[in-house]
């Protein structure tokens, strides 16, 4: 069974959004050193119930807070999404030191991400 492992918040003003969530919930935002403008969001201590997430700059494919589901294979799950009446919005894309990612859309127009971890990532 696949579970939600990550969320993404799109923000027109990432500094303003980080200040809001930091002040209200105590979340911590760290700029990701990868190839795109992205912030990692820590929502609690390791071992606590819950998930961490990310924030990306609007506009983009993500227009609302979006969940990412951990899967064994992005390729097989995107094929299952299409077969079930959904859409693949973004092709399988490598994320350095993490794995592979794609965006899809369900039959109701909701966008979600798929994440395949790279077992060799550090």
Rosetta blueprint (number, residue, H / E / L):
1 X L
2 X L
3 X L
4 X E
5 X E
6 X E
7 X E
8 X E
9 X E
10 X E
11 X E
12 X L
13 X L
14 X H
15 X H
16 X H
17 X H
18 X H
19 X H
20 X H
21 X H
22 X H
23 X H
24 X H
25 X H
26 X L
27 X L
28 X E
29 X E
30 X E
31 X E
32 X L
33 X L
34 X L
35 X L
36 X L
37 X L
38 X E
39 X E
40 X E
41 X E
42 X E
43 X L
44 X L
45 X L
46 X L
47 X L
48 X L
49 X L
50 X L
51 X L
52 X L
53 X E
54 X E
55 X E
56 X E
57 X E
58 X L
59 X L
60 X L
61 X L
62 X L
63 X L
64 X L
65 X L
66 X E
67 X E
68 X E
69 X E
70 X E
71 X L
72 X L
73 X L
74 X H
75 X H
76 X H
77 X H
78 X H
79 X H
80 X H
81 X H
82 X H
83 X H
84 X L
85 X L
86 X L
87 X E
88 X E
89 X L
90 X L
91 X L
92 X L
93 X E
94 X E
95 X E
96 X L
97 X L
98 X L
99 X E
100 X E
101 X E
102 X E
103 X E
104 X E
105 X E
106 X L
107 X L
108 X L
109 X L
110 X L
111 X E
112 X E
113 X E
114 X E
115 X E
116 X E
117 X E
118 X L
119 X L
120 X L
121 X L
122 X L
